[in-house]
Amino acid sequence: MRHIHIPGKNNHVLVLLHGTGGSASSLFEIGQYIDPEATMIGFQGEVEEQGMARYFARYQDGTFDLRSLARATYDFYDSLQKVITQYQLADKKITVIGYSNGANLALNVLKEFEAVTFDYAFLFHPSTVRPEVAFKPQKGLQVLITSGANDPYISEEAFEALCQSLADTNTKVDHYHHAYGHQLIREELARAKALLK
């Protein structure tokens, strides 16, 4: 999976996963807000839907193409391991930040891999991803999940169930639910930034 790498000045790495229609650099501004001195690595989705980039495909009814999801999940995680080696990042604190489609990809990583090689996951506005599949135990991982009351992609009940299913693995889960829709608001980013402190 292709990526863009911007070296930082501290011991922190932000791995950035864009939403539908985004690019490898789409979340760099958010990364700058959360930690302006961190190394930033943006991964590029390689599936196209109506001219917009995504990490994995979905069908016309909005359901996910699970084969495409599986390919993207393993491609991303393999690419992340290579990037950690390439840029000598193994001893650094690693935070994965995903929005929408990128958050869904990160969620599926937590269902496929146990004891992932990152320390924080900030998942902004994910959907329900393979709800019949349990999350793997993630020792030491801190997760923030956010959603909006009027988000068309996930109900409040489904959001609560998602948070609970991840917490059931003894993963540390913080959640933030606002009154708006699928868009990111500043309070979500502030919550993420505060967790790092």
Summary of the structure (lengths in Angstrom):
residues: 197
radius of gyration: 15.3
end to end distance: 30.6
largest distance: 44.5
contacts: 649
relative contact order: 0.15
helix: 32%
strand: 25%
